[in-house]
Amino acid sequence: MTSARYLSPFLILISVMAIFAACLLGTTPMAWGRVLAALVGQGDVTDSLVIWQIRLPRALAAFIVGAALGASGAALQGLLRNPLAEPGVLGVSATASLTASFVLYYGLIGTQTWLLPIAAIVGALIATAIIALAAIRTKSVVTLILVGVGLSSFAGAVMSLLLNLSPNPFSLFDLINWTLGSVANRSFEDIGLAAPFLFLGFFILFLSRRGLSALTLGEEAASGLGVNLKSQRIYVVLGAGLATGAAVSLAGAIGFVGIVAPHIVRPFVRHDPARSLIPSALLAGVFLVVADIGVRLVPTQSELKLGVVAALFGAPAFVWIAMKRQRRGAGP
């Protein structure tokens, strides 16, 4: 109980440190004194431009995206009572990326910038609703994962079609960047477009936390405690869809972080999905900020994409969690 009480404050401190480190580090490292001066508006003009126009927006974008995916993953795992549930694995991120790609493909973002987050959110809501309906109709974890694989495969196939039909190299480059996931060149304006949907998604997920705790006892017991199961599913689907869609509109498709963060947090909160929402969001945010620092520091000819790095570390973690779950299930 004591560790759970200090978990969120500790993670908040780590989050601030990670974001500050992201401002320090880059192709040209800056001394901490110069960074502090730039943050409070007392530094050199060039330093202020680097911090406020490049490094700080990028770090905040990575943190916000990670927080959205971490909270959504924790909520979906609580709703489906499945530790393998996560927006990326269940096809939510891929579907959101697909609908957002249509906006990019047809150049609609040039007329109305708010169409991008709207399109991503619509795709995320559609995918999350399909997963929720599948969860109602079946109790099989394997079936849910297969539904998610099917959604991801379909979204990937349509994305490949868009890439194949891309009218020019510039559109092709934008679509490829989008599918690989990145927070490079993000601005406060980009964050501002996604922020209302992110906060609304967080708020809805936070309101649904009591029902998530009750669902750990089973649906019948939760219903007996006064939880409206239909409303609970709608709230979680809507909240996760809004948060994931907004995250995709900001960074493209980034997977697996929504599995790893809740899995690490869960033992510290006694496996209560309600109490894991905020710590999972904070830890996932830290993960992506640190991963993005690594992306910038790795000496490659062209910068690695954040989604690729997240998958390189997240996919083995997913396999390990799945195998660990299987061993437990095979036991007495």
PAVO-575678 format. One line per 3 residues: number of its first residue (from 1); their letters; for each residue x, y, z of N, C-alpha, C, O. Coordinates in steps of 0.1 Angstrom, whole numbers. Each point is the difference from the previous one (the first is absolute). Last residue first. Layout:
BEGIN
NUM = a = X:Y:Z:X:Y:Z:X:Y:Z:X:Y:Z  ...
//
This chain:
BEGIN
332 = pga = -17:-255:-119:-11:-5:7:-9:11:5:-10:-2:6  40:11:-50:2:-5:13:-12:-5:7:-11:2:-6  15:20:-37:2:-15:-1:2:-6:14:0:-12:1
329 = grr = -6:60:-8:-12:-7:-3:1:-15:-1:-9:-8:3  47:35:5:-9:1:11:-13:-8:-2:-5:-6:9  36:10:-44:5:-9:10:-9:0:12:-2:-10:7
326 = qrk = -8:40:-42:-3:-14:-4:5:-10:11:-7:-9:3  16:55:2:-14:-2:2:-3:-15:-3:-8:-6:7  51:21:-17:-2:-1:15:-14:-3:3:-3:-8:9
323 = mai = 13:15:-54:5:-13:5:-1:-1:15:-3:-11:5  -10:52:-24:-9:-11:-5:5:-13:5:-8:-8:4  35:45:5:-12:1:8:-9:-12:-4:-7:-6:8
320 = wvf = 46:11:-34:3:-5:14:-12:0:9:-3:-9:7  -1:27:-51:2:-14:-1:2:-6:14:-5:-10:4  3:57:-7:-13:-6:-3:1:-15:0:-8:-7:6
317 = apa = 48:31:-4:-7:0:13:-14:-6:-1:-4:-7:9  30:12:-49:5:-11:9:-7:0:14:-2:-11:6  -11:46:-35:-4:-13:-5:6:-11:8:-8:-9:4
314 = gfl = 20:55:5:-13:-4:5:-4:-14:-4:-7:-7:7  48:29:-21:0:-3:14:-13:-6:5:0:-9:9  4:22:-54:12:-8:2:1:-5:15:4:-11:2
311 = aav = -38:43:-16:-3:-14:-4:12:-10:3:-2:-11:4  8:58:3:-10:-5:10:-3:-15:-3:-2:-8:9  29:31:-40:7:-3:12:-9:-6:11:4:-9:7
308 = vgl = -24:23:-47:8:-11:-3:8:-4:13:1:-12:3  -28:51:-3:-8:-12:0:8:-13:-2:-3:-10:5  24:53:-8:-3:-4:14:-8:-13:0:2:-8:9
305 = kle = 34:18:-48:-14:4:4:-3:-5:14:3:-12:3  47:27:-24:-9:-12:2:-14:6:4:-1:11:5  37:17:-36:-5:-2:14:-10:-12:1:-9:-1:-9
302 = sqt = 50:4:-26:-14:6:1:-5:-4:13:2:-11:5  41:-1:-10:0:9:-11:-13:8:-1:-1:12:-2  19:-29:50:-5:-6:-13:0:11:-10:-2:11:2
299 = pvl = 15:-17:51:7:6:-12:-4:-8:-12:8:-8:-5  -36:18:52:6:-11:-7:6:6:-13:-7:6:-8  -18:21:39:14:-1:3:7:-11:-8:12:0:-2
296 = rvg = -60:11:0:8:12:-4:15:-2:1:8:6:-7  -38:-40:21:-2:2:-14:9:11:-5:6:-1:-11  -9:-6:57:8:-10:-6:0:1:-15:10:-1:-7
293 = ida = -40:27:32:14:5:2:10:-9:-7:9:4:-6  -53:-18:6:2:11:-10:13:6:2:7:5:-10  -20:-37:41:2:-7:-13:2:11:-11:9:-2:-9
290 = vvl = -20:17:52:13:-6:0:3:-7:-13:12:2:-5  -55:15:10:10:11:1:14:-5:-1:8:5:-7  -43:-36:10:1:6:-13:10:12:0:7:2:-10
287 = fvg = -15:-24:51:5:-10:-9:3:7:-14:10:-1:-6  -34:25:40:15:-1:2:7:-9:-10:10:4:-6  -57:-4:6:5:13:-5:15:1:1:7:5:-9
284 = all = -29:-42:27:0:-1:-14:6:13:-6:7:0:-10  -14:0:56:11:-9:-4:1:-1:-15:11:0:-5  -47:24:23:12:7:3:12:-8:-5:9:5:-6
281 = asp = -52:-24:3:1:11:-10:14:7:2:7:3:-9  -19:-37:39:3:-6:-13:2:11:-10:9:0:-9  -22:12:53:14:-4:-1:4:-6:-14:11:2:-5
278 = ils = -57:11:11:9:12:1:15:-5:-1:7:5:-8  -41:-40:9:-2:10:-11:11:11:-1:7:1:-9  -15:-38:43:12:0:-9:-1:10:-11:9:1:-8
275 = rap = -43:-9:42:12:6:6:12:0:-9:10:7:3  -50:-29:-16:-3:14:2:12:8:5:2:11:-4  0:-59:-3:1:8:-12:-3:15:2:5:8:-7
272 = dhr = 17:-45:41:-12:8:-1:0:9:-12:8:9:-1  26:-40:22:-7:-4:-12:-14:6:-1:-9:-6:-5  43:19:38:-8:-12:4:-9:-4:-12:-11:-5:3
269 = vfp = 45:39:-5:-13:5:4:-10:-12:3:-12:2:-1  58:-8:-13:1:11:10:-14:5:5:0:6:10  5:-39:-46:4:-6:13:0:11:11:-2:-4:12
266 = rvi = -6:19:-58:-11:-8:7:4:-6:13:-8:1:9  36:24:-42:-6:7:11:-9:-9:8:-1:2:13  23:-18:-52:10:4:10:-7:6:13:4:-3:11
263 = hpa = -30:-7:-49:5:-12:6:10:2:11:0:-7:10  -18:44:-35:-10:-6:10:5:-13:6:-2:-2:12  30:21:-46:-1:9:11:-10:-6:11:3:-1:11
260 = vig = 3:-22:-53:12:-1:9:-2:8:12:2:-5:11  -34:6:-47:0:-13:7:11:0:11:-3:-4:12  -4:41:-41:-12:-1:9:-1:-14:6:-8:-1:9
257 = vfg = 43:12:-40:2:7:12:-12:-1:10:2:0:12  -2:-19:-58:6:-8:11:2:8:13:0:-6:11  -3:31:-61:-6:-11:7:7:-5:12:12:4:2
254 = iag = -23:39:-39:10:-4:9:-6:-11:9:-10:2:6  -2:31:-53:-2:-13:7:12:-3:8:11:-2:-5  -21:54:-3:-1:-12:-9:-2:-12:9:-3:0:11
251 = als = 6:45:6:13:-7:-2:-1:-11:-10:10:-6:-3  -47:37:15:12:8:4:13:-7:-4:9:7:-4  -53:-26:-2:0:12:-8:13:8:3:4:9:-8
248 = vaa = -12:-48:34:4:-3:-14:0:12:-9:9:2:-9  -24:4:53:14:-4:0:5:-3:-14:11:4:-4  -57:4:10:8:12:2:15:-2:-1:7:7:-5
245 = gta = -36:-45:5:-1:8:-12:8:13:0:7:3:-10  -10:-29:50:8:-6:-10:0:7:-13:10:2:-7  -38:14:41:14:1:4:9:-6:-10:10:7:-4
242 = lga = -57:-12:-2:4:14:-1:15:2:3:7:7:-8  -25:-50:13:0:4:-14:4:14:-2:8:3:-9  -13:-20:53:12:-6:-7:1:4:-14:10:3:-6
239 = glv = -49:11:29:12:6:6:13:-5:-7:8:8:-3  -49:-28:-9:0:14:-4:13:7:5:6:7:-8  -14:-52:21:2:1:-14:1:14:-5:9:3:-8
236 = vyi = -20:-9:53:14:-4:-2:3:0:-15:11:5:-4  -56:5:17:10:10:5:14:-4:-3:8:9:-5  -42:-40:-6:0:12:-9:10:11:5:7:6:-8
233 = rqs = -13:-45:34:7:-3:-13:0:12:-9:10:3:-6  -33:1:46:14:-2:3:8:-2:-13:10:6:-3  -58:-5:2:6:13:1:15:-1:2:7:9:-5
230 = kln = -29:-49:5:-1:6:-13:6:14:0:8:3:-9  -11:-27:50:10:-5:-9:0:6:-14:10:2:-6  -23:16:55:-7:-2:-12:10:-4:-11:7:8:-5
227 = vgl = -5:-14:60:6:5:-12:-8:-3:-12:-5:-11:-2  -2:-2:50:-7:12:-5:6:6:-13:-3:11:-4  13:-52:30:5:12:8:-6:13:-6:3:10:5
224 = gsa = -12:-52:-26:-6:-1:14:4:12:8:-7:4:10  27:-10:-52:-14:4:-1:-7:0:13:-9:9:3  52:-25:-4:0:15:-2:-14:5:-2:-3:11:5
221 = aee = 9:-57:-1:3:6:13:0:15:-2:-6:8:9  2:-33:-47:-12:-2:8:2:7:13:-10:6:5  46:-6:-36:-11:8:-4:-13:-1:9:-6:10:3
218 = glt = 57:-17:17:-9:-7:-10:-12:9:-3:-4:9:8  41:4:20:-7:-11:7:-9:-8:-9:-6:-10:4  31:48:-18:10:-10:3:-7:-12:8:6:-10:0
215 = las = -30:50:-13:1:-10:-10:10:-11:3:0:-11:-6  -6:51:33:-10:-10:2:1:-12:-10:-3:-11:4  32:49:-9:3:-8:12:-10:-11:2:4:-11:4
212 = lgr = -13:40:-39:11:-8:-3:5:-9:12:3:-11:-2  -37:44:7:-5:-12:-7:11:-9:-3:-2:-12:0  13:53:18:-6:-8:10:-5:-13:-6:1:-11:6
209 = rsl = 19:45:-34:10:-8:8:-7:-9:10:4:-11:3  -20:45:-38:-4:-14:0:8:-9:9:-1:-12:0  9:60:-6:-14:-2:6:-4:-15:0:-8:-4:8
206 = fli = 49:16:-28:1:2:14:-14:-2:7:-1:-6:11  4:5:-58:6:-12:6:1:1:15:-2:-10:7  -13:47:-30:-10:-11:-1:6:-12:6:-7:-7:7
203 = ffg = 36:43:-11:-11:3:10:-10:-11:0:-5:-4:11  40:3:-43:5:-3:14:-11:2:10:-2:-8:9  -9:20:-53:2:-15:1:5:-4:14:-6:-9:6
200 = lfl = 3:55:-16:-13:-6:1:0:-15:2:-7:-6:8  48:29:-16:-5:2:13:-14:-5:2:-4:-5:11  23:1:-54:7:-8:10:-5:2:14:-3:-10:7
197 = fpa = -15:36:-42:-4:-14:-1:7:-9:10:-6:-9:6  19:55:-9:-14:-1:5:-5:-14:0:-7:-5:9  52:13:-27:-2:1:15:-14:-1:4:-3:-8:10
194 = alg = 22:10:-56:-3:-13:5:-4:1:15:-7:-9:5  20:48:-29:-11:-6:-7:-4:-13:6:-12:-3:0  49:26:18:-12:7:3:-12:-6:-7:-11:-1:5
191 = ide = 55:-14:-15:-4:-5:13:-14:6:4:-9:-7:5  29:23:-44:-4:-14:-2:-5:-6:13:-10:-7:1  28:50:1:-12:0:-7:-6:-14:-2:-12:-2:1
188 = fsr = 55:8:18:-10:2:10:-14:1:-7:-10:-3:6  45:-25:-33:0:14:6:-11:0:10:-8:-9:2  42:-29:-31:-13:3:6:1:14:7:10:3:6
185 = nav = 26:-30:-29:-6:12:-6:-14:3:5:-8:8:-6  21:-57:16:10:10:-5:-8:12:-6:-11:-2:-7  -4:-41:27:-4:13:6:9:11:-5:0:11:6
182 = sgl = -18:-63:-25:10:9:3:-5:13:7:-12:4:-3  -1:-54:-26:-1:7:13:11:8:3:12:-4:1  -26:-25:-41:12:-4:9:-1:7:14:6:-5:9
179 = twn = -38:14:-44:-2:-14:4:12:-4:9:-2:-9:9  3:52:-28:-12:-1:9:-1:-14:5:-3:-2:12  36:12:-44:3:6:13:-11:-2:10:2:-3:12
176 = ild = -10:-9:-56:10:-10:6:3:6:14:1:-8:10  -28:35:-36:-7:-12:4:9:-10:7:-4:-6:10  22:45:-29:-8:4:11:-7:-12:6:-1:-2:12
173 = fls = 27:-4:-52:8:3:12:-8:3:12:3:-5:11  -26:0:-52:5:-13:4:9:2:13:-1:-8:9  -15:47:-31:-10:-7:7:4:-14:6:-3:-3:11
170 = fpn = 34:26:-38:-2:8:13:-12:-7:8:2:-1:12  10:-15:-56:9:-4:11:-2:7:13:3:-6:10  -46:-1:-43:14:6:-1:9:-4:11:-5:-5:11
167 = psl = -41:-13:-17:2:7:-12:14:6:-3:4:3:-11  -21:-49:38:4:14:3:3:7:-13:8:-5:-8  -23:-42:16:-6:9:-9:4:15:2:-6:9:-6
164 = nll = 24:-45:33:1:-4:-14:-6:9:-10:6:2:-11  -12:5:57:14:2:-3:3:-3:-15:7:7:-7  -50:-16:24:2:14:-1:15:3:-4:2:9:-8
161 = lsm = -12:-53:17:-7:4:-12:2:15:-2:3:4:-12  12:-22:52:9:-4:-11:-6:4:-14:7:4:-9  -33:2:47:11:10:0:10:-4:-11:5:9:-7
158 = vag = -40:-38:14:-5:12:-6:10:11:-1:2:7:-9  9:-47:31:-2:-3:-14:-5:13:-7:5:3:-11  0:-2:58:13:-1:-7:-2:-2:-15:8:6:-7
155 = afs = -46:-8:34:5:14:-1:13:0:-7:2:10:-8  -19:-52:16:-8:7:-10:4:14:-1:2:5:-12  19:-31:44:4:-4:-13:-8:7:-11:5:4:-10
152 = slg = -15:5:56:13:5:-4:4:-4:-14:6:8:-8  -45:-26:26:-2:14:-2:13:6:-5:1:8:-9  0:-53:21:-7:2:-12:-2:15:-3:1:4:-12
149 = vgv = 19:-16:52:9:-3:-11:-7:2:-13:6:5:-10  -33:-1:48:10:11:-1:10:-2:-11:3:10:-7  -32:-45:16:-8:11:-5:9:12:-2:-1:7:-10
146 = lil = 20:-43:31:-2:-3:-14:-8:11:-7:3:4:-11  2:-3:58:13:3:-6:-1:-2:-15:5:8:-8  -42:-20:33:1:14:0:13:5:-7:1:9:-7
143 = tvv = -9:-55:13:-9:5:-10:1:15:-1:1:6:-10  23:-29:44:6:-3:-14:-9:7:-10:5:5:-10  -19:-5:54:10:10:-2:6:-2:-14:3:10:-7
140 = skt = -54:-24:22:14:-5:-3:9:11:-3:-2:9:-8  -46:-8:18:8:1:11:15:-4:-3:8:0:9  -52:22:-40:9:-12:3:8:3:13:3:12:3
137 = ria = -36:19:-20:-5:-13:-6:9:-12:3:-5:-11:-1  15:56:16:-13:-4:6:-5:-13:-6:-6:-8:8  46:27:-23:2:-4:14:-13:-4:6:-1:-9:8
134 = ala = 1:27:-52:6:-14:0:2:-5:15:-2:-12:2  -13:56:-8:-10:-9:-4:5:-15:0:-7:-9:4  38:43:4:-9:-1:12:-12:-9:-4:-4:-8:9
131 = iia = 35:18:-43:7:-8:11:-10:-2:11:-1:-12:6  -13:41:-40:1:-14:-5:6:-10:11:-5:-11:2  5:57:7:-13:-5:1:-1:-14:-5:-7:-8:6
128 = tai = 48:31:-10:-3:-3:14:-14:-6:2:-2:-9:8  14:24:-52:8:-12:4:-3:-4:14:-2:-12:3  -17:52:-18:-6:-11:-7:7:-13:4:-7:-10:3
125 = lag = 24:50:14:-13:-3:6:-6:-12:-7:-6:-9:7  46:27:-24:2:-7:13:-13:-4:6:-1:-11:6  -1:36:-46:5:-13:-2:2:-8:13:-3:-12:1
122 = via = -10:57:2:-11:-8:-6:5:-14:-2:-7:-10:3  39:41:11:-9:-4:11:-12:-8:-5:-4:-10:6  34:28:-38:7:-10:8:-9:-5:11:0:-12:3
119 = aip = -16:47:-29:1:-12:-8:6:-11:8:-4:-11:0  4:54:19:-14:-5:-1:0:-14:-7:-6:-9:4  47:34:-1:-4:-7:12:-14:-6:0:-2:-10:6
116 = llw = 15:33:-46:9:-11:3:-3:-6:14:-2:-13:0  -21:52:-16:-5:-12:-6:9:-12:3:-5:-11:1  13:58:10:-6:-8:10:-6:-13:-5:-4:-9:8
113 = tqt = 25:43:-36:10:-8:8:-7:-9:10:6:-10:4  -23:29:-52:-4:1:14:9:-9:8:-1:-12:-1  13:20:-44:-12:9:1:-4:2:14:-3:11:5
110 = gil = 39:-40:-17:4:14:-4:-12:9:1:3:13:0  -7:-59:9:6:7:11:4:14:-4:1:9:9  -18:-42:-40:-10:8:7:6:8:12:-6:10:4
107 = gyy = 25:-41:-40:4:13:2:-10:9:7:1:12:-1  1:-61:-11:-8:9:-8:3:15:2:-7:8:-5  31:-42:30:0:-4:-14:-7:10:-9:5:3:-11
104 = lvf = -6:2:59:12:4:-6:1:-3:-15:5:8:-8  -43:-22:32:0:15:0:13:5:-6:0:10:-8  -4:-56:13:-9:5:-10:0:15:-1:0:6:-11
101 = sat = 23:-27:46:7:0:-12:-8:4:-12:5:6:-10  -24:-12:53:8:12:-1:7:1:-13:2:11:-5  -25:-50:14:-9:10:-3:7:14:0:-4:9:-8
98 = lsa = 31:-46:19:-6:-2:-14:-9:12:-3:1:6:-11  17:-10:54:10:5:-9:-5:-1:-14:3:9:-8  -30:-27:42:0:15:1:10:6:-10:-2:10:-6
95 = tas = 1:-57:9:-13:6:-7:0:15:1:-4:6:-9  39:-28:31:1:-2:-15:-12:6:-7:2:6:-10  -1:-7:58:9:10:-6:1:-1:-15:1:10:-7
92 = vgl = -28:-42:29:-5:14:2:9:10:-7:-5:9:-7  11:-59:12:-3:6:-13:-6:14:1:-3:6:-10  21:-37:45:-14:-2:-3:-4:7:-13:-12:0:-4
89 = vgp = 56:5:23:-2:-15:-3:-15:-2:-4:-2:-9:-9  14:54:21:7:-5:-12:-2:-14:-3:-2:-4:-12  -19:24:51:-5:6:-13:8:-5:-12:-6:-2:-11
86 = eal = 0:-31:52:7:13:-2:-3:6:-13:-3:-8:-9  -1:-40:43:-8:10:-7:8:13:0:6:4:10  7:-45:13:5:1:-14:-7:11:-8:3:3:-11
83 = pnr = -16:-19:56:13:8:1:6:2:-14:10:8:-1  -62:-15:17:10:-7:-8:12:9:-1:0:11:-5  -47:-2:19:6:-9:10:11:-9:-7:0:-12:1
80 = llg = -28:49:-18:-1:-13:-6:6:-11:9:0:-11:-3  -2:57:18:-13:-3:-6:-1:-14:-5:-10:-7:2  52:23:15:-10:-1:10:-14:-4:-5:-7:-8:6
77 = qla = 41:17:-37:4:-12:7:-10:-3:12:-4:-11:2  0:51:-26:-4:-11:-8:3:-13:7:-8:-10:-1  24:49:22:-15:0:0:-5:-12:-8:-9:-7:4
74 = ags = 56:15:-4:-5:-4:13:-15:-1:1:-5:-10:6  23:27:-46:4:-14:2:-5:-6:13:-5:-10:1  1:56:-10:-10:-8:-8:3:-14:2:-10:-8:1
71 = agl = 40:37:19:-13:1:7:-11:-9:-8:-7:-7:7  50:12:-27:1:-7:13:-13:-1:7:-4:-11:5  7:37:-45:1:-15:-2:0:-8:12:-6:-11:1
68 = aag = 8:58:3:-13:-4:-5:0:-15:-3:-10:-6:3  50:25:12:-10:0:10:-13:-4:-5:-7:-8:7  42:13:-38:2:-12:9:-10:-1:11:-5:-10:3
65 = vif = 4:48:-31:-4:-12:-8:2:-12:9:-9:-9:0  23:49:18:-14:0:-1:-5:-12:-7:-10:-7:4  57:15:-1:-6:-4:13:-15:-1:-1:-6:-10:6
62 = aal = 29:24:-44:3:-14:3:-6:-4:13:-6:-11:1  2:56:-13:-8:-8:-9:3:-15:3:-10:-8:0  36:39:23:-14:0:5:-9:-9:-9:-9:-7:5
59 = arp = 53:14:-19:0:-8:12:-14:-1:6:-4:-11:4  11:39:-42:2:-14:-3:-1:-9:12:-6:-11:0  4:58:6:-12:-6:-6:1:-14:-4:-9:-8:2
56 = lri = 48:28:16:-11:-1:9:-13:-5:-6:-6:-9:6  45:17:-35:2:-11:10:-12:-2:10:-5:-11:2  3:46:-38:4:-13:-5:-1:-11:11:-8:-9:0
53 = qwi = -2:57:5:-6:-3:-13:3:-15:-4:-7:-5:-9  22:25:51:-14:2:-1:-6:-4:-13:-12:-3:-1  60:-2:10:-8:-6:10:-15:1:-2:-7:-10:0
50 = vls = 37:30:-31:3:-14:0:-9:-7:11:-6:-10:-3  6:57:1:-7:-5:-12:1:-16:0:-9:-7:-3  32:31:37:-15:0:2:-7:-6:-12:-10:-7:2
47 = dtv = 57:12:-5:-4:-10:10:-15:-1:2:-6:-11:0  23:46:-27:1:-13:-6:-4:-11:9:-7:-9:-5  9:52:23:-12:-1:-9:1:-14:-7:-10:-6:-2
44 = dgq = 31:10:51:3:5:-13:-12:-3:-10:-7:-9:2  -9:11:48:12:-5:-7:3:6:-13:-7:10:-4  -30:-6:38:12:9:3:12:-4:-8:10:6:1
41 = gvl = -57:-27:4:0:12:-8:12:9:2:0:12:-4  -11:-56:23:-6:11:8:1:13:-8:-4:11:5  21:-51:-23:-13:-4:4:-7:12:7:-12:1:-1
38 = aal = 58:2:-12:-9:0:-11:-15:-2:4:-9:6:-6  43:-11:38:-1:14:-4:-10:2:-11:-8:9:-1  19:-53:14:-9:7:10:-2:15:-3:-11:5:1
35 = vrg = 41:-30:-28:-14:-4:-2:-9:6:10:-11:5:-4  57:4:7:-6:6:-12:-14:-4:-2:-8:8:-4  31:-29:39:-2:14:3:-6:8:-12:-9:8:2
32 = wam = 22:-54:-6:-13:2:7:-2:14:4:-12:4:0  40:-17:-44:2:0:14:-13:3:7:-9:7:-5  10:-30:-44:1:13:7:2:-2:15:-6:-9:6
29 = ptt = 15:-20:-56:-4:0:14:1:15:5:9:7:-4  -17:-26:-46:10:9:7:-5:2:14:-9:7:3  -14:-38:-28:12:0:-8:11:9:5:12:-3:-1
26 = gll = -44:-9:39:-3:1:-14:13:-1:-8:10:-4:5  -31:13:50:8:-8:-9:-6:1:-14:-11:4:-3  -7:21:41:15:1:1:7:-7:-12:10:5:-5
23 = caa = -57:-7:11:4:14:-4:15:2:1:5:8:-8  -24:-49:22:-3:2:-15:4:14:-5:4:1:-11  -2:-10:58:11:-7:-7:-2:1:-15:10:1:-8
20 = fia = -45:14:34:12:10:1:12:-6:-7:7:7:-7  -45:-34:10:-3:11:-9:12:10:0:4:5:-10  -2:-41:41:1:-5:-14:-2:11:-10:8:1:-10
17 = mvs = -15:9:56:14:-2:-3:2:-5:-14:10:5:-7  -54:-1:22:6:13:-1:15:-1:-4:5:8:-8  -27:-48:17:-5:6:-12:6:14:-3:4:3:-11
14 = ili = 4:-26:52:8:-6:-11:-4:6:-13:8:2:-9  -33:12:46:14:5:1:8:-6:-11:8:8:-6  -51:-25:10:-1:14:-4:14:6:0:4:8:-10
11 = lfp = -8:-51:27:0:0:-15:-2:14:-5:5:3:-11  -6:-8:58:13:-4:-5:0:0:-15:10:5:-6  -52:3:26:10:11:2:14:-3:-5:7:8:-5
8 = sly = -38:-44:3:-3:11:-9:9:12:2:5:5:-10  -1:-42:40:4:-4:-14:-3:12:-9:9:3:-8  -17:-8:57:11:9:-5:3:-3:-15:9:7:-5
5 = ras = -43:-31:28:-3:14:3:11:9:-6:-3:11:-4  7:-59:1:-10:6:-9:-3:14:2:-2:8:-9  31:-31:38:7:2:-13:-10:6:-10:3:8:-9
2 = tm = -19:-20:52:9:12:0:6:3:-13:1:11:-4  -28:-50:9:-8:12:0:9:13:0:-4:9:-7
//
